């Protein structure tokens, strides 16, 4: 169990998460307003279906709802800007006063801008703000009407969603992923972004083999030592299917196990599809922490 030297707070828009007052990681619920996401594509495609799912997650104790309008599964094709906006903005508008933090899962600068204007609290970017205009979008639109700067999640990905799983290669996956994330975070800090706004995500499944993913989980405690809250996202991913032989929607048990293992190694944000089951498991984990 890794609890020492973890970040004390994370500023996420209207929300200041104080980790000194809680041991349980934040639970980020995945809300895919897409037809083709690897696990729940098409289930919450309409705004009404997405909103109903968000309400279920809120009732079950979610801390953050991560809204995405474009699948980033391996081999996924890009979605046009307007189509992405049409998928996510009605959901954001309906949920902006729901009482939990909202995150936008996007790499497009204009989607970031419009989502921040509509009321999201966090930008969660698989490209770590490397796409054109993304850094400027976060800097320009980083405060809501109350003057609270948005949270930022920077993720590591080798190559891009179309090619990332074609023979991923590392000399030292922990060192290389850490170096990339530190470099991206320090770039933002050099532009005036407070360290307390930045979280990092090593990117399980994004340009990693099964062996790379397992090594990152086994040595996960190295990531929190960088000084930023760390997000762990392994929910229903293919790494779990390769280990268990289970289809995507039969991976709840290994997903929960992965969440608890990550929490025990210092993860402070857990991104999941299965909110009630994960919250229950983490409550048990929290109850035995000293």
C-alpha positions as CSV (number, residue, x, y, z in Angstrom):
1,X,0.0,0.0,0.0
2,X,1.4,3.4,-1.1
3,X,0.0,6.4,0.9
4,X,3.1,8.5,1.5
5,X,3.9,11.6,-0.5
6,X,0.6,11.6,-2.5
7,X,-0.8,14.9,-3.7
8,X,-3.1,16.5,-1.1
9,X,-5.5,18.1,-3.5
10,X,-6.7,18.3,-7.1
11,X,-8.4,21.4,-8.4
12,X,-11.1,20.2,-10.9
13,X,-13.1,23.2,-11.9
14,X,-15.8,23.9,-9.4
15,X,-14.5,21.0,-7.2
16,X,-11.5,20.9,-5.0
17,X,-10.8,17.3,-4.2
18,X,-9.1,17.0,-0.8
19,X,-7.3,13.7,-0.6
20,X,-6.1,14.4,2.9
21,X,-9.7,13.9,4.0
22,X,-10.4,10.7,2.1
23,X,-8.5,7.5,1.5
24,X,-10.8,6.2,-1.2
25,X,-9.9,7.2,-4.7
26,X,-12.2,9.3,-6.8
27,X,-14.4,7.2,-9.1
28,X,-14.7,8.5,-12.6
29,X,-17.6,7.0,-14.4
30,X,-17.3,6.5,-18.2
31,X,-20.2,8.0,-20.2
32,X,-19.7,7.2,-23.9
33,X,-22.2,9.1,-26.1
34,X,-20.9,7.1,-29.1
35,X,-22.1,4.2,-31.4
36,X,-18.8,2.4,-31.4
37,X,-16.9,2.5,-28.1
38,X,-15.4,-0.9,-27.4
39,X,-17.6,-1.8,-24.4
40,X,-20.8,0.2,-24.3
41,X,-20.9,1.8,-27.8
42,X,-24.5,2.6,-28.8
43,X,-26.0,2.1,-25.4
44,X,-26.1,5.8,-24.4
45,X,-26.1,7.4,-27.9
46,X,-29.1,9.6,-27.4
47,X,-28.9,12.5,-24.9
48,X,-31.8,11.0,-22.9
49,X,-30.1,7.6,-22.6
50,X,-26.8,9.2,-21.6
51,X,-28.5,11.4,-19.0
52,X,-30.3,8.4,-17.5
53,X,-27.0,6.5,-17.2
54,X,-25.4,9.6,-15.6
55,X,-28.2,9.7,-13.0
56,X,-27.6,6.0,-12.2
57,X,-23.9,6.6,-11.7
58,X,-24.6,9.6,-9.4
59,X,-27.0,7.5,-7.3
60,X,-24.3,4.9,-6.9
61,X,-21.6,7.3,-5.7
62,X,-19.6,8.5,-8.7
63,X,-17.4,11.5,-8.2
64,X,-16.7,12.5,-11.8
65,X,-18.6,11.8,-15.0
66,X,-16.3,11.5,-18.0
67,X,-18.3,12.3,-21.2
68,X,-16.9,11.2,-24.5
69,X,-18.2,11.6,-28.1
70,X,-15.5,9.7,-30.0
71,X,-14.3,6.2,-29.5
72,X,-10.6,5.8,-28.9
73,X,-10.5,2.0,-29.0
74,X,-7.7,0.5,-31.0
75,X,-8.3,1.0,-34.7
76,X,-11.1,3.6,-34.1
77,X,-11.8,6.1,-36.9
78,X,-11.8,9.8,-36.1
79,X,-15.1,11.6,-35.7
80,X,-15.9,15.0,-37.3
81,X,-15.8,17.9,-34.9
82,X,-19.5,18.8,-35.4
83,X,-20.6,15.3,-34.8
84,X,-18.6,15.1,-31.6
85,X,-20.1,18.4,-30.4
86,X,-23.6,17.2,-31.3
87,X,-23.1,14.2,-29.1
88,X,-21.6,15.7,-26.0
89,X,-22.9,19.3,-25.6
90,X,-26.6,18.3,-24.9
91,X,-25.4,15.9,-22.3
92,X,-23.1,18.5,-20.6
93,X,-25.9,21.1,-20.7
94,X,-28.3,18.7,-19.0
95,X,-25.8,17.6,-16.3
96,X,-23.9,20.8,-15.6
97,X,-25.7,21.2,-12.3
98,X,-25.9,17.6,-11.3
99,X,-23.7,17.9,-8.2
100,X,-20.7,15.9,-9.4
101,X,-17.7,17.0,-11.5
102,X,-18.0,16.7,-15.3
103,X,-15.0,15.8,-17.5
104,X,-14.8,16.0,-21.3
105,X,-12.9,13.1,-22.9
106,X,-11.5,14.7,-26.1
107,X,-8.4,15.7,-27.9
108,X,-10.0,18.3,-30.1
109,X,-9.2,21.9,-29.1
110,X,-12.6,23.3,-30.2
111,X,-14.5,20.5,-28.3
112,X,-12.5,21.5,-25.2
113,X,-13.4,25.1,-25.7
114,X,-17.1,24.5,-26.1
115,X,-17.3,21.9,-23.4
116,X,-15.5,24.2,-20.9
117,X,-17.9,27.0,-21.8
118,X,-20.8,24.7,-21.4
119,X,-19.7,23.8,-17.8
120,X,-17.3,20.9,-17.6
121,X,-14.8,20.8,-14.9
122,X,-12.0,18.8,-16.4
123,X,-10.3,18.1,-19.8
124,X,-9.2,14.4,-20.1
125,X,-7.0,14.1,-23.2
126,X,-5.5,10.9,-24.5
127,X,-3.0,13.0,-26.5
128,X,-1.9,14.9,-23.5
129,X,-2.7,18.2,-25.2
130,X,-0.4,17.5,-28.2
131,X,-3.0,18.2,-30.9
132,X,-3.0,21.6,-32.5
133,X,-4.6,24.3,-30.3
134,X,-5.2,22.0,-27.4
135,X,-2.8,23.7,-24.9
136,X,-4.2,27.1,-25.9
137,X,-7.8,25.9,-25.5
138,X,-7.1,24.8,-21.9
139,X,-5.3,28.0,-21.1
140,X,-7.9,30.2,-22.7
141,X,-10.9,28.4,-21.3
142,X,-9.5,27.3,-18.0
143,X,-11.9,29.1,-15.7
144,X,-15.7,28.8,-15.4
145,X,-18.0,31.6,-14.4
146,X,-17.0,31.2,-10.8
147,X,-13.3,31.6,-11.7
148,X,-12.4,28.0,-10.9
149,X,-9.7,26.6,-13.2
150,X,-10.4,23.3,-14.9
151,X,-8.6,20.1,-14.0
152,X,-6.4,18.4,-16.7
153,X,-5.7,14.8,-17.2
154,X,-2.6,14.0,-19.3
155,X,-2.4,10.5,-20.7
156,X,0.4,8.6,-22.3
157,X,-0.2,6.9,-25.7
158,X,2.3,5.4,-28.0
159,X,1.5,6.5,-31.6
160,X,-2.2,7.0,-32.3
161,X,-5.5,5.0,-31.8
162,X,-5.3,3.6,-35.4
163,X,-1.7,2.2,-35.0
164,X,-1.0,2.1,-31.2
165,X,-1.4,-1.7,-30.8
166,X,0.8,-2.6,-33.8
167,X,3.8,-4.1,-31.9
168,X,4.2,-1.5,-29.1
169,X,7.8,-1.3,-28.0
170,X,9.6,0.0,-25.0
171,X,13.1,-0.4,-23.5
172,X,11.6,0.4,-20.0
173,X,7.9,1.1,-20.0
174,X,7.8,2.7,-16.5
175,X,10.7,5.0,-17.2
176,X,9.5,6.0,-20.7
177,X,5.9,6.6,-19.7
178,X,6.9,8.6,-16.6
179,X,9.4,10.7,-18.6
180,X,6.7,11.6,-21.1
181,X,4.1,12.5,-18.5
182,X,6.6,14.6,-16.5
183,X,7.6,16.5,-19.6
184,X,4.0,17.3,-20.6
185,X,3.1,18.4,-17.1
186,X,6.1,20.6,-16.8
187,X,5.4,22.2,-20.1
188,X,2.0,23.3,-18.7
189,X,3.5,24.4,-15.4
190,X,5.9,26.5,-17.4
191,X,2.9,28.2,-19.0
192,X,1.5,29.1,-15.7
193,X,-0.8,26.1,-15.0
194,X,-0.8,25.2,-11.3
195,X,0.6,21.8,-10.5
196,X,-2.5,21.2,-8.3
197,X,-4.7,21.1,-11.5
198,X,-2.8,18.4,-13.3
199,X,-3.4,14.7,-13.1
200,X,-1.6,12.0,-15.1
201,X,-2.7,8.7,-16.7
202,X,-0.1,6.1,-17.8
203,X,-2.6,4.9,-20.4
204,X,-3.2,1.2,-19.9
205,X,-4.0,-0.3,-23.3
206,X,-2.9,2.7,-25.3
207,X,0.2,1.4,-27.2
208,X,1.1,-1.3,-24.6
209,X,1.3,-5.1,-24.8
210,X,-0.2,-7.3,-22.1
211,X,3.3,-7.5,-20.6
212,X,3.7,-3.7,-20.6
213,X,0.2,-3.3,-18.9
214,X,1.0,-5.9,-16.2
215,X,4.3,-4.3,-15.5
216,X,2.7,-0.9,-15.1
217,X,0.1,-2.3,-12.7
218,X,2.7,-4.2,-10.7
219,X,4.9,-1.1,-10.4
220,X,2.1,1.5,-10.4
221,X,3.4,3.0,-7.2
222,X,6.2,4.7,-9.2
223,X,3.7,7.0,-10.9
224,X,2.3,8.8,-7.8
225,X,5.8,9.6,-6.8
226,X,5.9,12.1,-9.6
227,X,3.7,14.5,-7.5
228,X,0.5,14.4,-9.5
229,X,-2.8,12.5,-8.8
230,X,-2.7,9.4,-11.0
231,X,-5.7,8.0,-12.9
232,X,-5.9,4.3,-13.5
233,X,-8.1,3.2,-16.4
234,X,-8.3,-0.6,-16.9
235,X,-12.0,-1.1,-16.9
236,X,-13.1,-4.0,-19.2
237,X,-10.0,-3.5,-21.3
238,X,-8.5,-6.2,-23.6
239,X,-5.6,-6.8,-21.1
240,X,-8.2,-8.3,-18.8
241,X,-9.8,-10.4,-21.6
242,X,-6.4,-11.8,-22.5
243,X,-5.9,-12.9,-18.9
244,X,-9.3,-14.3,-18.3
245,X,-10.7,-15.3,-21.7
246,X,-13.8,-13.2,-20.9
247,X,-15.7,-11.1,-23.4
248,X,-15.8,-7.3,-22.9
249,X,-19.1,-7.3,-20.9
250,X,-18.0,-10.2,-18.8
251,X,-15.0,-8.4,-17.3
252,X,-16.5,-6.8,-14.2
253,X,-14.7,-9.0,-11.7
254,X,-11.2,-8.5,-13.1
255,X,-12.0,-4.8,-13.6
256,X,-12.8,-4.4,-10.0
257,X,-9.7,-6.4,-9.0
258,X,-7.6,-4.1,-11.2
259,X,-9.2,-1.0,-9.5
260,X,-8.4,-2.2,-6.0
261,X,-4.8,-3.2,-7.0
262,X,-4.3,0.3,-8.4
263,X,-5.8,2.0,-5.4
264,X,-3.5,0.0,-3.2
265,X,-0.5,1.3,-5.2
266,X,-1.5,4.9,-5.0
267,X,-4.1,5.6,-7.7
268,X,-6.2,8.6,-6.7
269,X,-8.7,8.5,-9.6
270,X,-10.2,5.2,-11.0
271,X,-12.0,5.4,-14.3
272,X,-14.6,2.7,-14.7
273,X,-17.7,1.5,-16.5
274,X,-19.2,-0.3,-13.6
275,X,-19.6,2.4,-10.9
276,X,-21.7,0.6,-8.2
277,X,-19.5,-2.5,-8.1
278,X,-16.3,-0.5,-8.1
279,X,-17.6,1.9,-5.4
280,X,-18.6,-1.0,-3.2
281,X,-15.2,-2.7,-3.6
282,X,-13.3,0.5,-2.8
283,X,-15.4,1.1,0.3
284,X,-14.2,-2.3,1.6
285,X,-10.6,-1.4,0.6
286,X,-11.0,2.0,2.4
287,X,-12.3,0.4,5.5
288,X,-9.1,-1.5,6.2
289,X,-6.7,1.4,5.5
290,X,-4.8,2.8,8.5
